[in-house]
Amino acid sequence: MARPYGLELLQALDNELDGRLGTELARVCVRANLPTQHLATIFGVSRMTIHSWFRGKPIRSARHGAIERFMNKVEEDIKTGILPAVNLKKAKVYLAQVRKTFKSK
């Protein structure tokens, strides 16, 4: 897998119950084993922006709908066993498929 999520982030996610969209996105992505570098391409932002969101920084309201749709898709795929991704290759393939879906909307 790509560089794993840091222990500091994982501990922060365990301790924070703030309900911010970015931290909820982080929880979903950690459970699904989706790397931030490739996740950033879905939303057209940098990897550092994704990390900022994960740590609770504000997200422009124009992006909320796309993030919520993405999280719903990932949650559904976790429930059906498609995720978590077992390796980087599978994560990249999954995110490429999701990206196509998002571009068609």
N, C-alpha and C positions, 0 to 999 in steps of 0.2 A: 504494500500500500504506500501511497505517498506519505510524506511526513505526517505522523499521527498528531492528533490533537494533543496539546500540551496539558500537563497535569494541572497547571494553574487554572486553565479554562475549565477543565472537567470538574475541579473542586468548586469553582465559582458557580457553575451550572447546578451543582448539587445543592449549594447553599442559597441561591437566589430564587425567590418566588415572586418576582416583580411582575411577571406576565407581559413584559415588553415583547414586541414582535420579534426583535432581533435575537433575544435570548431564547424565545420559543423556537425560532428557526435553528439556532445552534443545537438545541436539544434534539430536534428532529434529525438534523444532519449527522450528529454524533451517533445516534441510534442506527441510522441508515448506513453509516460508514462512508459518507460522501465527502471528498476532499474539497477544501475551500478554493483551491486554485481553479478547479474545473467548475465548481459551483458559481464562481464569479462570472463565467461566460454566459450562464443562463440569464443573469440580470444585467449584463453589460457594465459591470463595475470591476474594480480591482480586487485582488485578494485581500488587500489591507482594508478595503471598505467592508468586505464580508466580516473580517475579524472585528472591526469597529462595531458593526451591527451585533455580532455575537456578544460583545461586551456591554450592550445596552445603549449604544449611541443612537441618536435619533435617525429615523429612516423617513425619507420624503414620502408624503402621503400618496403621491402618484405611484409609488412602487408597492404600496400595501396590498393591493388586489392581486398582483402577480405573485408576491411572496406567499400570500394566504393560499392561492391556488396551488402553488408548488408544494407547500407544506401538506395540504390535503392529499395531493397525489402521492407524496412520499409516505404519509401515514397509511394510506390505502395499500400501497405496495409492501409496506412492512407487515400489515395484517395478512396479506395474501401470500407472503413468503418470497416475494421477488427481491426484497431487501431484508437485511443489510447486505451490501456488496461485500463479497468475500475477498476481493483483491482490487487493485487499481484498474486493471483492464475492464473488469465488470462494472466498476463505478463509472468509468469514462463512457462505456457503451450506454449505460443507463442514462447518464446525464445528456448524452448526445441525442438520444431518443426523446427525452423530455424537452430538450431545447427546440427540437423540430415542432413538437406539439405547441409550445409557447409561441413560436414564430408564426404559426398558422392562425393564431387567434387575434 
